[in-house]
Amino acid sequence: MTFEETANSTVRTAMDQGREAADKAAQAVKEGYDAAQQFVKDKGFDLDLREFVRREPWLAIAAAFAVGYFAARIVRRIS
């Protein structure tokens, strides 16, 4: 096996592992979103996200940051 073939194989393996980690992270985020949505329904809240963002833009930005932070931690832990 030549150096080029070895390098290509290593890159393909790394890409496959990256895709798998991204898929797992996407699934974890989806499950978290579904769980949060179910919680809101169970508690009887009528949450219009667009209206909330219009009323509280800084809180919405902070929430988006927090979700991104925890998603990154999940991805880091999975990989």
C-alpha positions in Angstrom: 0.0 0.0 0.0 1.4 3.4 -1.0 1.6 6.4 1.2 -1.2 8.1 -0.9 -3.5 5.1 -0.5 -2.9 5.0 3.2 -3.6 8.7 3.5 -6.8 8.4 1.5 -7.9 5.5 3.6 -7.2 7.5 6.8 -9.1 10.5 5.5 -12.1 8.3 4.5 -12.1 6.7 7.9 -12.0 10.1 9.6 -14.8 11.4 7.4 -17.0 8.3 8.2 -16.4 8.8 11.9 -17.3 12.5 11.6 -20.5 11.6 9.8 -21.4 9.1 12.5 -20.8 11.6 15.3 -22.8 14.2 13.4 -25.7 11.8 13.0 -25.6 10.8 16.7 -25.6 14.5 17.7 -28.5 15.3 15.4 -30.4 12.4 16.8 -29.7 13.5 20.4 -30.8 17.1 19.5 -34.0 15.8 17.9 -34.8 13.6 20.9 -34.2 16.5 23.2 -36.4 18.7 21.1 -39.1 16.1 21.1 -38.9 15.7 24.8 -39.1 19.4 25.4 -42.1 19.7 23.1 -43.8 16.9 24.9 -43.1 18.5 28.2 -44.7 21.7 27.1 -47.7 19.9 25.8 -48.1 17.9 29.0 -47.9 21.0 31.2 -50.5 22.7 29.0 -48.4 25.7 28.0 -49.4 27.4 24.8 -46.0 28.5 23.5 -45.8 30.5 20.3 -42.1 30.6 19.7 -42.2 33.4 17.1 -44.1 35.6 19.5 -41.8 34.8 22.3 -38.7 35.8 20.2 -40.4 39.0 19.3 -41.2 39.8 22.9 -37.9 38.6 24.5 -35.1 38.6 21.8 -32.2 38.6 24.3 -33.7 35.7 26.2 -34.2 33.8 23.0 -30.5 34.5 22.0 -29.4 33.3 25.4 -31.5 30.1 25.1 -30.1 29.5 21.6 -26.6 29.9 23.0 -27.3 27.4 25.8 -28.8 24.9 23.5 -25.8 25.2 21.2 -23.4 24.9 24.1 -25.0 21.7 25.4 -25.2 20.2 21.9 -21.5 20.8 21.5 -20.8 19.1 24.8 -22.9 16.1 23.7 -21.1 15.9 20.4 -17.7 16.2 22.1 -18.7 13.4 24.6 -20.0 11.1 21.8 -16.8 11.4 19.7 
